[in-house]
């Protein structure tokens, strides 16, 4: 219950805050997660100067939870790539 209360009080970063981010941002979103819409992750990536998005499905996470870490590291590599616009 405490974790749920804490999560309910959490305020996500604003676009303005993300625009000031000076480190790479890696975002992994599940395309079929109704609680955490992929559009939010896409918005974060659009706002941050050096960011990348990778997507997974909830079934992929269920079959292999490590897919989150794998995709996050891939997104981080993408975000650090100086050739990216």
ChimeraX attribute file (.defattr): number of C-alpha atoms within 10 A of each C-alpha:
attribute: neighborCount
match mode: 1-to-1
recipient: residues
	/A:1	6
	/A:2	7
	/A:3	8
	/A:4	9
	/A:5	9
	/A:6	9
	/A:7	10
	/A:8	9
	/A:9	9
	/A:10	9
	/A:11	7
	/A:12	9
	/A:13	9
	/A:14	11
	/A:15	15
	/A:16	10
	/A:17	12
	/A:18	19
	/A:19	15
	/A:20	11
	/A:21	15
	/A:22	10
	/A:23	12
	/A:24	18
	/A:25	22
	/A:26	24
	/A:27	23
	/A:28	23
	/A:29	22
	/A:30	20
	/A:31	15
	/A:32	14
	/A:33	12
	/A:34	8
	/A:35	7
	/A:36	12
	/A:37	13
	/A:38	21
	/A:39	11
	/A:40	13
	/A:41	20
	/A:42	18
	/A:43	14
	/A:44	24
	/A:45	22
	/A:46	16
	/A:47	18
	/A:48	22
	/A:49	18
	/A:50	23
	/A:51	25
	/A:52	26
	/A:53	23
	/A:54	22
	/A:55	18
	/A:56	17
	/A:57	15
	/A:58	14
	/A:59	11
	/A:60	13
	/A:61	13
	/A:62	10
	/A:63	10
	/A:64	10
	/A:65	12
	/A:66	12
	/A:67	17
	/A:68	20
	/A:69	11
	/A:70	13
	/A:71	19
	/A:72	21
	/A:73	16
	/A:74	18
	/A:75	22
	/A:76	21
	/A:77	15
	/A:78	20
	/A:79	24
	/A:80	17
	/A:81	14
	/A:82	8
	/A:83	7
	/A:84	10
	/A:85	7
